[in-house]
């Protein structure tokens, strides 16, 4: 077992039981996948060599009396009060065991629709409050149940068809911060709507109560509202539901109308997510070639293990067990794609990188299909296979190019109706030193917390291993990359091929991100969970274009995060009493240098989620009087910021103060011209203006992300795989 100090720390904190070692945890987990005597040995080897990881609930619940191994479940929902509250209870059971739930909330009739209590020929009994009311119910269940202390927070996704009469209210239901905060929302966009949008013809709104028309809207009004809210808060997500069902093997009588919370598993009612990931980087050979045969054989082993566990695990409701035993869904996905592309000198945002990723997905899916036919031969195909056979052969034939395997599918059928996916790998990837799923690297240089409490700037190990002996590689360069948000963009002295290959998320145009997902989706039997990171400057219109491009490229869904997006609108309260500032135990800080006419000034700014709250100043070797003066300025600025004095007022007060000596200073190496520093106060003002005033705009211009900061270690978190995650292992979704 070769794990970094960071990976070992994450594994011990999140996955090991009390007083349990990592090898003991591996053995505990491996035993759950064993049906034959050799299965446990196979699983243990894959875990120990950091080639494979099942999803988090397996580590949490294996070896206990509650063997809930699925990461998520999708329920059915009927338009009745009894079923609405029954689903609330099912959700409670799911949350108790660290899993998430998808709820097709659009099955409920719209607000103000008549209620007939099962007797439509009589006068109505009242009017419906609509689906949004019951979303609050499910969110409350999640909020209450997550206090049980599980590793993972309650996760909910509610989906609503774009033709639902309450669509506009649904789009805006999370506009105010704090509402439905345990819940993600997604819109099921149909081909008919996209055609209506293209033709600019009125779009019909349909009640789920009886399928009749309840009005119409301009498709532009719906689409504009969708883009506007996605721009402001990264929600709603978009699911192209007709594309989903086009590749649904069971579509003859099981239509999919919801996904799991992260969106990578669109599934039938009472389906579940049985997920695990294979580390692609483990198949990069020392000579720079890729071991395709090794990936294929490993995937076959993992497929057998994942099918085994279906019969051994527990379920929160008998309906999940019945559905899963009938159709036996599995979701095996990749992790470490960014690492692998770096190792092979392939750019993430180029044709060669996309071709490689597509081949990885096709290799994995083909291996899974071959094993599924073998299992079907031995144990029988999934339930009612002959009824679905025509669709199965057509759809699977698009994934598998090997005629021999397709002949086996036709002869024996398939044991599993879903086999591959691209799911969020989060801490499971970190626990085996792999990059997240299919995401590009978030940065080439990051800050590492040492056991001693000190912090160290560390380069990506592949980048370091490849180039540390080059003359252009130095600690000074690593510091520059770190201060450039981990990107090589704009930094001089690095060979062009290296800059083009070692790209990070914010270097990659959004269309290239979609092109990568599209290449992978061609051979993925479910869907993809991957966050497309966008700069703060992106417009609502560009987000609209992005969604349309994703649809045209055949994606089943798309998730975006615009840097600096707000989760809600500001709320003003009548009580504006200034309260005493309470300093958190840990704050993120950055230290800058500014050349002044009185010498080099060191400025340390501490911020709370991007808002500066402390300023410390030191003027180097400039004598007692000047240092006393600068310390006093820092304290006064800090006090003002802590009492909510607007930053722009602080800057305006300090700006333009003259002294008898002027200096010139470049805040960044990439600055075209230096700034004139009139005095110590003027230098502070210019620094705060450059990096903190209108922080979303300023930080983006200078390569600083406006992501949230980790409450555990203080490092900057990144939006990836549909969530904010930190290299220390903390995630907002766990």
C-alpha positions as CSV (number, residue, x, y, z in Angstrom):
1,X,0.0,0.0,0.0
2,X,1.6,3.2,-1.2
3,X,-0.5,6.2,0.0
4,X,0.6,9.8,0.5
5,X,0.4,11.3,4.0
6,X,-2.7,13.2,2.9
7,X,-4.5,10.2,1.5
8,X,-3.8,8.2,4.7
9,X,-5.1,11.0,6.8
10,X,-8.3,11.3,4.8
11,X,-8.8,7.5,4.8
12,X,-8.3,7.2,8.6
13,X,-10.6,10.2,9.4
14,X,-13.4,9.2,7.0
15,X,-13.4,5.5,6.4
16,X,-11.7,3.7,9.3
17,X,-13.6,2.6,12.3
18,X,-12.2,3.6,15.7
19,X,-8.8,2.0,16.3
20,X,-8.9,0.4,12.9
21,X,-5.9,0.5,10.5
22,X,-6.2,1.1,6.8
23,X,-5.3,-2.6,5.9
24,X,-8.0,-3.7,8.4
25,X,-10.5,-1.4,6.8
26,X,-9.6,-2.8,3.3
27,X,-10.1,-6.3,4.6
28,X,-13.5,-5.4,6.2
29,X,-14.7,-3.9,2.9
30,X,-13.3,-6.6,0.7
31,X,-15.2,-9.3,2.5
32,X,-18.6,-7.7,1.6
33,X,-17.9,-8.3,-2.1
34,X,-17.0,-12.0,-1.7
35,X,-19.3,-14.8,-3.1
36,X,-16.5,-17.1,-4.1
37,X,-13.4,-17.8,-2.1
38,X,-11.2,-15.8,-4.6
39,X,-13.5,-12.7,-4.6
40,X,-12.2,-11.3,-1.3
41,X,-8.6,-11.7,-2.4
42,X,-9.4,-9.9,-5.7
43,X,-11.1,-7.0,-3.9
44,X,-8.4,-6.7,-1.3
45,X,-5.7,-6.5,-4.0
46,X,-7.5,-3.8,-6.0
47,X,-8.1,-1.8,-2.8
48,X,-4.6,-2.2,-1.4
49,X,-3.0,-1.2,-4.7
50,X,-5.2,1.9,-4.9
51,X,-6.7,0.8,-8.3
52,X,-10.3,0.7,-7.1
53,X,-12.6,2.3,-4.6
54,X,-16.3,1.5,-4.0
55,X,-18.5,4.5,-3.0
56,X,-18.4,6.0,0.5
57,X,-21.4,4.2,2.0
58,X,-19.6,0.9,1.5
59,X,-16.8,2.0,3.8
60,X,-19.2,3.5,6.3
61,X,-21.6,0.6,6.6
62,X,-19.6,-2.6,5.8
63,X,-19.1,-4.7,8.8
64,X,-22.2,-3.3,10.5
65,X,-25.8,-4.4,10.9
66,X,-27.0,-1.9,8.3
67,X,-25.3,-2.8,5.1
68,X,-26.7,0.1,3.0
69,X,-24.1,0.3,0.3
70,X,-25.8,2.4,-2.3
71,X,-24.9,6.1,-2.4
72,X,-28.3,7.2,-3.6
73,X,-31.8,6.1,-4.4
74,X,-34.6,7.4,-6.7
75,X,-38.2,7.0,-5.5
76,X,-41.5,7.0,-7.3
77,X,-44.0,9.7,-6.3
78,X,-47.7,9.6,-6.7
79,X,-50.1,12.5,-6.6
80,X,-51.7,11.7,-3.2
81,X,-51.1,12.9,0.4
82,X,-50.6,9.4,1.6
83,X,-47.7,8.7,-0.9
84,X,-46.2,12.2,-0.4
85,X,-45.7,11.5,3.3
86,X,-44.7,7.9,2.7
87,X,-41.8,9.2,0.5
88,X,-40.9,11.5,3.4
89,X,-40.4,8.5,5.7
90,X,-38.5,6.6,3.0
91,X,-36.2,9.7,2.7
92,X,-35.6,9.7,6.4
93,X,-34.5,6.1,6.3
94,X,-32.1,6.8,3.4
95,X,-30.6,9.9,5.1
96,X,-30.0,7.9,8.3
97,X,-27.5,5.7,6.4
98,X,-25.6,8.4,4.6
99,X,-27.2,8.2,1.2
100,X,-29.1,10.6,-1.0
101,X,-32.5,10.6,-2.8
102,X,-34.0,11.8,-6.1
103,X,-37.6,12.8,-6.0
104,X,-39.7,13.3,-9.2
105,X,-41.6,16.2,-7.7
106,X,-43.1,17.1,-11.0
107,X,-45.5,14.1,-10.6
108,X,-47.6,16.3,-8.3
109,X,-50.4,18.5,-9.7
110,X,-49.8,22.3,-9.9
111,X,-50.7,24.9,-7.3
112,X,-54.4,25.8,-7.3
113,X,-55.4,22.7,-9.2
114,X,-58.7,21.2,-7.9
115,X,-58.7,18.3,-5.4
116,X,-61.5,15.8,-6.0
117,X,-60.6,13.1,-3.4
118,X,-61.0,10.4,-6.0
119,X,-64.4,11.5,-7.1
120,X,-63.9,13.8,-10.2
121,X,-67.6,13.8,-11.0
122,X,-68.4,15.6,-7.8
123,X,-67.6,19.1,-6.6
124,X,-63.9,19.7,-5.7
125,X,-62.9,19.4,-2.1
126,X,-60.3,22.2,-2.3
127,X,-57.2,23.3,-4.2
128,X,-53.7,21.9,-4.2
129,X,-50.8,23.8,-2.7
130,X,-48.5,22.5,-5.5
131,X,-45.2,20.7,-5.5
132,X,-43.1,23.5,-4.1
133,X,-44.8,23.2,-0.7
134,X,-43.9,19.5,-0.4
135,X,-40.3,20.3,-1.4
136,X,-40.1,22.2,1.8
137,X,-41.3,19.1,3.6
138,X,-38.5,16.9,2.1
139,X,-35.9,19.6,2.8
140,X,-37.0,19.7,6.4
141,X,-36.7,15.9,6.7
142,X,-33.1,16.3,5.3
143,X,-32.3,19.1,7.7
144,X,-33.6,17.2,10.7
145,X,-32.1,13.8,9.9
146,X,-28.6,15.1,9.0
147,X,-28.3,16.0,12.7
148,X,-27.8,12.3,13.4
149,X,-24.1,12.7,12.8
150,X,-23.5,10.7,9.7
151,X,-20.4,11.4,7.6
152,X,-22.5,12.5,4.6
153,X,-25.0,15.3,4.7
154,X,-28.6,14.7,3.5
155,X,-28.7,15.1,-0.3
156,X,-31.9,15.6,-2.2
157,X,-32.7,16.3,-5.9
158,X,-36.1,17.3,-7.0
159,X,-36.9,17.2,-10.7
160,X,-39.7,18.9,-12.5
161,X,-40.7,18.7,-16.2
162,X,-40.4,21.9,-18.2
163,X,-44.0,21.5,-19.3
164,X,-45.3,21.6,-15.7
165,X,-47.6,24.6,-15.0
166,X,-45.5,25.6,-11.9
167,X,-42.2,25.7,-13.9
168,X,-41.4,29.4,-13.4
169,X,-41.9,29.2,-9.7
170,X,-39.8,26.1,-9.6
171,X,-36.9,27.8,-11.4
172,X,-36.8,30.6,-8.8
173,X,-37.5,28.5,-5.7
174,X,-33.9,28.7,-4.5
175,X,-33.4,32.4,-5.4
176,X,-33.1,33.4,-1.7
177,X,-30.2,32.0,0.3
178,X,-31.1,29.5,2.9
179,X,-34.2,28.1,1.2
180,X,-34.1,24.4,0.4
181,X,-30.4,24.3,1.2
182,X,-30.3,20.5,1.5
183,X,-31.8,20.2,-2.0
184,X,-30.7,20.5,-5.6
185,X,-33.2,21.2,-8.3
186,X,-33.2,20.1,-12.0
187,X,-35.5,20.8,-14.9
188,X,-36.4,17.9,-17.3
189,X,-36.0,19.6,-20.7
190,X,-37.8,17.8,-23.6
191,X,-37.0,17.7,-27.3
192,X,-40.4,19.3,-27.9
193,X,-39.4,22.3,-25.8
194,X,-36.0,22.7,-27.6
195,X,-37.8,22.6,-30.9
196,X,-40.3,25.2,-29.7
197,X,-37.4,27.3,-28.5
198,X,-35.7,27.1,-31.9
199,X,-39.0,27.8,-33.8
200,X,-40.1,30.5,-31.3
201,X,-43.6,29.0,-31.0
202,X,-45.7,28.9,-27.8
203,X,-45.0,26.0,-25.5
204,X,-47.9,24.1,-23.9
205,X,-48.1,23.7,-20.1
206,X,-49.6,20.3,-19.1
207,X,-51.0,19.3,-15.8
208,X,-49.8,15.9,-14.4
209,X,-53.3,15.5,-12.9
210,X,-54.9,14.3,-16.2
211,X,-52.5,15.3,-19.0
212,X,-54.6,18.2,-20.2
213,X,-53.3,21.6,-21.3
214,X,-53.3,24.3,-18.6
215,X,-51.9,27.2,-20.6
216,X,-48.9,28.2,-22.7
217,X,-45.8,30.3,-22.3
218,X,-43.2,31.7,-24.6
219,X,-40.2,29.2,-24.6
220,X,-37.9,32.3,-24.5
221,X,-39.5,33.4,-21.2
222,X,-38.9,30.0,-19.6
223,X,-35.4,29.7,-21.1
224,X,-34.4,33.2,-20.1
225,X,-35.5,32.6,-16.5
226,X,-33.6,29.4,-16.4
227,X,-30.4,31.0,-17.7
228,X,-30.8,33.9,-15.3
229,X,-31.1,31.7,-12.2
230,X,-28.3,29.4,-13.3
231,X,-26.1,32.5,-13.8
232,X,-27.0,33.8,-10.3
233,X,-26.8,30.6,-8.3
234,X,-25.7,27.6,-10.5
235,X,-29.3,26.2,-10.2
236,X,-31.4,24.7,-11.6
237,X,-29.5,22.0,-13.4
238,X,-30.6,20.8,-16.7
239,X,-31.5,17.2,-17.6
240,X,-32.3,16.4,-21.3
241,X,-34.9,13.8,-20.4
242,X,-35.7,12.6,-23.9
243,X,-32.0,12.0,-24.5
244,X,-31.9,10.0,-21.2
245,X,-34.9,7.8,-22.3
246,X,-33.5,7.3,-25.8
247,X,-30.8,5.2,-24.1
248,X,-33.0,3.7,-21.5
249,X,-33.0,-0.1,-22.0
250,X,-36.3,-0.4,-20.2
251,X,-38.2,2.4,-21.9
252,X,-41.0,0.2,-23.2
253,X,-42.6,0.3,-19.8
254,X,-40.3,2.1,-17.4
255,X,-39.8,5.8,-18.3
256,X,-37.1,7.7,-16.3
257,X,-38.2,11.0,-14.8
258,X,-35.5,11.7,-12.2
259,X,-31.9,11.2,-11.3
260,X,-29.9,10.8,-8.2
261,X,-28.7,14.1,-6.5
262,X,-25.5,14.4,-8.5
263,X,-27.2,13.6,-11.8
264,X,-25.0,10.8,-13.1
265,X,-27.6,8.0,-12.5
266,X,-30.9,8.6,-14.3
267,X,-32.9,5.6,-13.2
268,X,-36.4,4.2,-13.0
269,X,-38.6,4.6,-9.9
270,X,-37.1,2.7,-6.9
271,X,-33.7,2.4,-8.6
272,X,-30.5,2.8,-6.7
273,X,-26.8,3.8,-7.4
274,X,-24.3,1.0,-6.8
275,X,-21.1,2.9,-7.6
276,X,-17.4,2.4,-7.7
277,X,-14.4,3.9,-9.5
278,X,-11.2,2.6,-11.2
279,X,-8.1,4.7,-11.1
280,X,-7.1,5.2,-14.7
281,X,-3.6,6.5,-13.8
282,X,-2.6,3.0,-12.6
283,X,-2.4,1.8,-16.2
284,X,0.1,4.4,-17.4
285,X,3.3,2.5,-18.1
286,X,6.8,3.8,-17.4
287,X,7.6,4.0,-21.1
288,X,4.6,6.4,-21.6
289,X,2.3,3.8,-23.2
290,X,-1.1,2.9,-21.8
291,X,-2.0,-0.6,-20.6
292,X,-5.4,-1.0,-22.3
293,X,-5.5,-4.8,-21.7
294,X,-4.9,-4.1,-18.0
295,X,-7.8,-1.7,-17.8
296,X,-10.1,-4.1,-19.6
297,X,-9.2,-7.1,-17.3
298,X,-9.4,-4.9,-14.2
299,X,-12.9,-3.6,-15.2
300,X,-14.1,-7.2,-15.6
301,X,-13.0,-8.1,-12.1
302,X,-14.7,-5.0,-10.7
303,X,-17.9,-5.8,-12.6
304,X,-18.1,-9.2,-11.0
305,X,-17.5,-7.8,-7.5
306,X,-20.2,-5.1,-8.0
307,X,-22.7,-7.7,-9.2
308,X,-21.9,-9.8,-6.1
309,X,-22.7,-7.0,-3.7
310,X,-26.2,-6.5,-5.0
311,X,-27.3,-9.7,-3.3
312,X,-25.5,-9.0,-0.1
313,X,-26.5,-5.5,0.8
314,X,-29.5,-4.1,2.6
315,X,-32.1,-1.7,1.3
316,X,-34.1,1.1,3.1
317,X,-37.4,-0.1,1.5
318,X,-38.5,-3.5,0.0
319,X,-39.3,-1.8,-3.3
320,X,-35.6,-0.8,-3.8
321,X,-34.6,-4.4,-3.2
322,X,-37.2,-5.8,-5.6
323,X,-36.3,-3.4,-8.4
324,X,-32.5,-3.8,-7.9
325,X,-32.7,-7.6,-7.9
326,X,-34.8,-7.5,-11.0
327,X,-32.6,-5.3,-13.1
328,X,-29.3,-5.3,-11.2
329,X,-27.9,-1.8,-12.0
330,X,-24.2,-1.1,-11.6
331,X,-22.3,2.1,-12.0
332,X,-18.6,1.6,-12.6
333,X,-16.8,4.8,-13.4
334,X,-13.3,6.3,-14.0
335,X,-11.2,8.5,-11.7
336,X,-7.8,10.0,-12.2
337,X,-8.5,11.1,-15.8
338,X,-6.6,14.5,-15.4
339,X,-3.6,12.7,-13.8
340,X,-3.6,10.1,-16.7
341,X,-3.7,12.8,-19.4
342,X,-0.8,14.6,-17.7
343,X,1.2,11.3,-17.5
344,X,0.7,10.7,-21.2
345,X,1.3,14.4,-22.2
346,X,-2.2,14.7,-23.7
347,X,-4.1,18.0,-23.4
348,X,-7.5,17.8,-21.7
349,X,-9.0,20.3,-24.0
350,X,-7.7,18.9,-27.3
351,X,-8.8,16.1,-29.7
352,X,-6.2,13.7,-28.5
353,X,-7.3,14.0,-24.9
354,X,-10.9,13.5,-25.9
355,X,-10.1,10.5,-28.1
356,X,-8.2,8.9,-25.2
357,X,-11.0,9.5,-22.7
358,X,-13.6,8.1,-25.0
359,X,-11.5,5.0,-25.5
360,X,-11.2,4.6,-21.7
361,X,-15.0,4.7,-21.4
362,X,-15.6,2.3,-24.3
363,X,-13.1,-0.1,-22.9
364,X,-14.7,-0.1,-19.5
365,X,-18.3,-0.4,-20.8
366,X,-17.3,-3.2,-23.2
367,X,-15.6,-5.1,-20.4
368,X,-18.7,-4.7,-18.2
369,X,-21.1,-5.9,-21.0
370,X,-18.9,-9.0,-21.6
371,X,-19.1,-9.9,-17.9
372,X,-22.8,-9.2,-17.8
373,X,-23.4,-11.7,-20.7
374,X,-21.4,-14.3,-18.8
375,X,-23.5,-13.7,-15.7
376,X,-26.6,-13.9,-17.8
377,X,-25.5,-17.2,-19.2
378,X,-24.8,-18.5,-15.7
379,X,-27.7,-17.0,-13.7
380,X,-30.1,-15.7,-16.3
381,X,-30.6,-12.2,-17.7
382,X,-32.3,-9.3,-16.0
383,X,-36.1,-9.5,-15.5
384,X,-38.2,-9.8,-18.7
385,X,-35.2,-9.4,-20.9
386,X,-36.9,-10.7,-24.0
387,X,-39.5,-8.0,-23.8
388,X,-36.7,-5.3,-23.9
389,X,-34.4,-7.2,-26.2
390,X,-34.8,-5.2,-29.4
391,X,-34.0,-1.9,-27.6
392,X,-31.1,-3.5,-25.7
393,X,-29.4,-4.7,-28.9
394,X,-29.8,-1.3,-30.5
395,X,-28.6,0.7,-27.6
396,X,-25.7,-1.6,-26.5
397,X,-24.6,-1.9,-30.1
398,X,-23.8,1.8,-29.9
399,X,-21.4,1.2,-27.1
400,X,-19.7,-2.1,-28.1
401,X,-17.9,-2.6,-31.4
402,X,-16.9,-6.2,-30.8
403,X,-19.3,-8.4,-32.8
404,X,-18.5,-11.5,-30.7
405,X,-19.7,-9.8,-27.6
406,X,-22.8,-8.5,-29.3
407,X,-23.5,-12.1,-30.4
408,X,-23.3,-13.1,-26.7
409,X,-25.7,-10.4,-25.8
410,X,-28.2,-11.6,-28.3
411,X,-27.8,-15.2,-27.3
412,X,-27.7,-14.9,-23.5
413,X,-29.0,-11.4,-22.7
414,X,-27.6,-9.1,-20.0
415,X,-27.6,-9.6,-16.3
416,X,-27.4,-5.8,-15.6
417,X,-29.4,-3.1,-17.2
418,X,-26.9,-0.3,-16.3
419,X,-23.1,-0.8,-16.1
420,X,-21.0,2.3,-16.3
421,X,-21.2,5.9,-15.2
422,X,-19.1,9.0,-14.4
423,X,-19.9,9.8,-10.8
424,X,-18.3,12.2,-8.3
425,X,-15.4,10.5,-6.7
426,X,-14.5,13.2,-4.1
427,X,-12.8,11.8,-1.0
428,X,-12.7,8.3,-2.5
429,X,-10.3,9.7,-5.2
430,X,-8.3,11.6,-2.7
431,X,-8.0,8.4,-0.6
432,X,-6.0,6.7,-3.3
433,X,-4.1,9.8,-4.5
434,X,-6.1,10.2,-7.7
435,X,-7.6,13.3,-9.4
436,X,-11.4,13.7,-9.2
437,X,-13.4,11.5,-11.6
438,X,-13.2,12.9,-15.2
439,X,-12.7,16.5,-14.0
440,X,-9.7,18.5,-15.2
441,X,-7.1,19.4,-12.5
442,X,-8.2,22.3,-10.3
443,X,-4.6,23.5,-9.9
444,X,-1.0,22.4,-10.5
445,X,0.2,23.8,-7.2
446,X,-1.7,23.7,-3.9
447,X,-1.2,24.3,-0.2
448,X,-0.5,21.3,2.0
449,X,-1.2,21.3,5.8
450,X,1.6,19.4,7.6
451,X,1.0,17.5,10.9
452,X,3.2,20.1,12.6
453,X,0.6,22.7,11.7
454,X,2.8,24.4,9.2
455,X,1.8,24.9,5.6
456,X,3.8,24.0,2.5
457,X,3.3,24.9,-1.2
458,X,3.4,21.6,-3.1
459,X,3.4,20.9,-6.9
460,X,1.3,18.3,-8.6
461,X,3.4,15.1,-8.2
462,X,3.2,14.3,-12.0
463,X,4.2,17.8,-12.9
464,X,7.1,17.7,-10.4
465,X,8.3,14.3,-11.5
466,X,8.3,15.2,-15.2
467,X,10.0,18.6,-15.0
468,X,11.8,19.1,-11.7
469,X,15.2,18.6,-13.4
470,X,14.5,21.1,-16.1
471,X,16.4,24.4,-15.9
472,X,13.1,26.4,-15.9
473,X,11.7,24.6,-12.9
474,X,12.3,26.3,-9.6
475,X,10.7,27.0,-6.2
476,X,10.2,30.6,-7.4
477,X,8.2,29.2,-10.4
478,X,6.1,27.0,-8.1
479,X,5.3,30.1,-5.9
480,X,4.3,32.0,-9.1
481,X,2.0,29.2,-10.2
482,X,0.4,29.0,-6.7
483,X,-0.3,32.8,-6.7
484,X,-1.8,32.3,-10.2
485,X,-4.4,30.0,-8.9
486,X,-2.4,26.9,-9.8
487,X,-2.4,27.8,-13.5
488,X,0.5,28.1,-16.0
489,X,-1.5,30.7,-18.0
490,X,0.4,34.0,-18.4
491,X,3.6,32.8,-16.7
492,X,6.7,33.2,-18.9
493,X,9.6,30.8,-19.2
494,X,7.6,27.5,-19.5
495,X,7.8,25.6,-22.8
496,X,4.7,26.0,-24.9
497,X,3.9,22.2,-25.1
498,X,4.0,22.1,-21.3
499,X,1.6,25.0,-21.0
500,X,-0.7,23.5,-23.6
501,X,-0.8,20.0,-21.8
502,X,-0.8,21.0,-18.2
503,X,-4.1,23.0,-18.2
504,X,-6.4,23.4,-15.3
505,X,-10.2,23.9,-15.1
506,X,-10.3,27.6,-15.4
507,X,-8.0,27.5,-18.5
508,X,-10.4,25.4,-20.4
509,X,-13.2,27.0,-22.5
510,X,-16.6,25.7,-21.6
511,X,-17.2,24.3,-25.1
512,X,-14.1,22.1,-24.7
513,X,-15.5,20.8,-21.3
514,X,-18.7,19.9,-23.1
515,X,-16.8,18.3,-26.0
516,X,-15.0,16.1,-23.5
517,X,-18.2,15.1,-21.8
518,X,-19.8,14.4,-25.2
519,X,-16.9,12.1,-26.2
520,X,-17.3,10.1,-22.9
521,X,-21.1,10.1,-23.0
522,X,-21.0,8.1,-26.3
523,X,-19.9,5.0,-24.4
524,X,-21.3,5.6,-20.9
525,X,-24.4,3.6,-20.2
526,X,-25.8,6.1,-17.7
527,X,-24.8,9.8,-17.5
528,X,-22.1,12.2,-16.2
529,X,-21.7,14.3,-13.1
530,X,-19.1,17.0,-13.9
531,X,-19.1,20.7,-13.0
532,X,-18.3,23.1,-15.8
533,X,-16.4,26.0,-14.1
534,X,-17.1,29.4,-15.6
535,X,-15.5,32.7,-14.9
536,X,-17.3,35.4,-13.0
537,X,-17.5,37.5,-16.2
538,X,-19.6,35.0,-18.1
539,X,-23.0,36.4,-19.1
540,X,-26.5,34.9,-18.9
541,X,-26.6,34.7,-22.7
542,X,-23.4,32.6,-22.7
543,X,-24.9,30.2,-20.2
544,X,-27.9,29.9,-22.4
545,X,-25.6,29.1,-25.3
546,X,-23.8,26.6,-23.2
547,X,-27.0,24.7,-22.4
548,X,-28.0,24.6,-26.0
549,X,-24.5,23.4,-27.1
550,X,-24.7,20.6,-24.5
551,X,-28.1,19.5,-25.9
552,X,-26.7,19.6,-29.5
553,X,-23.7,17.5,-28.4
554,X,-25.9,14.8,-27.0
555,X,-25.3,15.2,-23.3
556,X,-27.9,13.8,-20.9
557,X,-27.5,16.7,-18.5
558,X,-25.2,19.6,-17.6
559,X,-24.1,21.3,-14.4
560,X,-22.3,24.7,-14.2
561,X,-20.7,26.8,-11.6
562,X,-20.0,30.5,-12.3
563,X,-17.1,31.8,-10.2
564,X,-18.6,34.0,-7.5
565,X,-22.2,33.1,-8.1
566,X,-24.5,34.1,-5.3
567,X,-26.8,31.5,-3.7
568,X,-29.4,34.2,-3.0
569,X,-30.3,37.8,-2.9
570,X,-29.4,40.2,-0.1
571,X,-32.0,40.4,2.7
572,X,-32.3,43.6,4.7
573,X,-33.6,43.5,8.3
574,X,-35.0,46.5,10.2
575,X,-32.8,45.7,13.2
576,X,-29.4,47.1,12.1
577,X,-27.8,47.1,15.5
578,X,-24.0,46.6,15.2
579,X,-23.0,43.4,17.0
580,X,-19.6,42.6,18.4
581,X,-17.4,40.8,15.9
582,X,-16.6,37.2,16.9
583,X,-13.4,35.9,15.3
584,X,-13.5,32.4,13.9
585,X,-10.7,30.1,15.2
586,X,-9.3,29.7,11.6
587,X,-9.3,32.3,8.8
588,X,-7.9,32.1,5.3
589,X,-5.1,34.7,4.7
590,X,-2.8,36.0,2.0
591,X,0.4,37.9,2.4
592,X,1.4,40.6,-0.2
593,X,4.4,42.9,-0.6
594,X,4.1,46.5,-1.7
595,X,7.0,48.8,-2.5
596,X,6.5,52.2,-0.8
597,X,8.7,55.3,-0.6
598,X,9.5,54.2,3.0
599,X,10.5,50.7,2.1
600,X,9.0,47.3,1.4
601,X,5.7,46.8,3.2
602,X,4.3,43.4,4.1
603,X,0.5,43.2,4.1
604,X,-1.4,40.2,5.4
605,X,-5.1,40.2,4.8
606,X,-7.3,37.6,6.5
607,X,-10.8,37.0,5.0
608,X,-13.9,35.1,5.9
609,X,-15.2,33.5,2.7
610,X,-13.6,36.2,0.6
611,X,-14.6,39.2,2.8
612,X,-11.6,40.9,4.4
613,X,-11.8,41.2,8.2
614,X,-8.2,41.7,9.3
615,X,-5.2,43.6,7.9
616,X,-1.8,43.3,9.4
617,X,1.0,45.6,8.3
618,X,4.8,45.5,8.7
619,X,7.2,47.9,7.2
620,X,10.4,45.8,7.4
621,X,13.4,47.5,8.8
622,X,12.0,51.0,8.9
623,X,12.3,51.9,12.5
624,X,10.0,52.0,15.5
625,X,8.0,55.1,14.6
626,X,7.0,54.0,11.1
627,X,6.2,50.4,12.3
628,X,4.0,51.8,15.1
629,X,2.2,54.0,12.6
630,X,1.6,51.1,10.2
631,X,0.4,48.8,12.9
632,X,-2.1,51.4,14.0
633,X,-3.4,51.8,10.5
634,X,-3.9,48.0,10.2
635,X,-5.8,47.8,13.5
636,X,-8.1,50.7,12.6
637,X,-8.8,49.2,9.1
638,X,-9.5,45.8,10.8
639,X,-11.9,47.3,13.3
640,X,-13.7,49.2,10.5
641,X,-14.1,46.0,8.4
642,X,-15.3,44.0,11.4
643,X,-18.0,46.6,12.1
644,X,-19.3,46.4,8.5
645,X,-17.9,49.7,7.2
646,X,-18.0,49.2,3.4
647,X,-14.6,48.3,2.0
648,X,-15.0,50.9,-0.7
649,X,-15.3,53.6,2.0
650,X,-12.1,52.4,3.6
651,X,-10.3,52.5,0.2
652,X,-11.7,55.9,-0.7
653,X,-10.5,57.3,2.7
654,X,-6.9,56.0,2.2
655,X,-6.5,56.6,-1.5
656,X,-4.6,59.5,-2.8
657,X,-2.8,60.4,0.5
658,X,0.6,61.9,-0.6
659,X,4.0,61.6,1.0
660,X,7.4,63.1,0.2
661,X,8.6,59.9,-1.4
662,X,6.7,58.0,-4.2
663,X,7.4,54.4,-5.4
664,X,6.3,52.3,-8.3
665,X,5.1,48.7,-7.7
666,X,3.9,45.7,-9.8
667,X,1.4,43.7,-7.8
668,X,1.7,40.8,-10.3
669,X,4.5,39.8,-12.6
670,X,2.0,39.9,-15.4
671,X,1.1,43.5,-14.8
672,X,1.8,45.5,-18.0
673,X,2.8,48.7,-16.1
674,X,3.6,49.4,-12.4
675,X,1.2,51.3,-10.1
676,X,2.2,54.5,-8.5
677,X,2.3,54.2,-4.7
678,X,1.9,57.7,-3.3
679,X,2.2,56.7,0.4
680,X,1.8,53.8,2.8
681,X,-2.0,54.5,3.1
682,X,-2.3,54.8,-0.7
683,X,-0.4,51.5,-1.2
684,X,-2.8,49.7,1.2
685,X,-5.8,51.2,-0.7
686,X,-4.5,50.1,-4.0
687,X,-3.9,46.6,-2.8
688,X,-7.4,46.2,-1.2
689,X,-8.9,47.7,-4.4
690,X,-7.0,45.3,-6.6
691,X,-7.8,42.1,-4.8
692,X,-10.8,42.6,-2.5
693,X,-13.1,45.4,-3.8
694,X,-15.8,43.8,-6.0
695,X,-13.9,40.6,-5.1
696,X,-15.5,38.4,-7.7
697,X,-14.4,40.7,-10.6
698,X,-11.0,41.7,-9.1
699,X,-9.9,38.3,-8.1
700,X,-10.9,36.7,-11.3
701,X,-8.9,39.4,-13.3
702,X,-5.8,38.5,-11.2
703,X,-6.2,34.8,-11.3
704,X,-7.7,34.4,-7.8
705,X,-10.7,32.2,-7.5
706,X,-13.7,33.3,-5.5
707,X,-14.5,29.8,-4.3
708,X,-15.5,29.1,-0.7
709,X,-12.9,28.3,1.9
710,X,-12.7,25.1,3.9
711,X,-14.0,25.4,7.5
712,X,-11.7,22.5,8.5
713,X,-8.3,23.6,7.2
714,X,-8.8,27.1,5.8
715,X,-7.7,26.3,2.3
716,X,-9.6,27.4,-0.8
717,X,-12.2,24.8,-1.9
718,X,-13.1,24.3,-5.5
719,X,-16.3,23.6,-7.3
720,X,-16.0,20.1,-8.8
721,X,-18.2,17.1,-9.5
722,X,-21.2,19.2,-8.5
723,X,-19.9,20.2,-5.1
724,X,-17.3,22.3,-3.2
725,X,-14.3,20.1,-2.2
726,X,-11.0,20.6,-0.5
727,X,-7.7,18.7,-0.8
728,X,-7.8,18.0,2.9
729,X,-10.8,15.7,2.3
730,X,-13.6,18.0,3.5
731,X,-16.5,18.4,1.2
732,X,-19.8,20.3,1.5
733,X,-21.4,17.1,0.2
734,X,-20.1,14.9,2.9
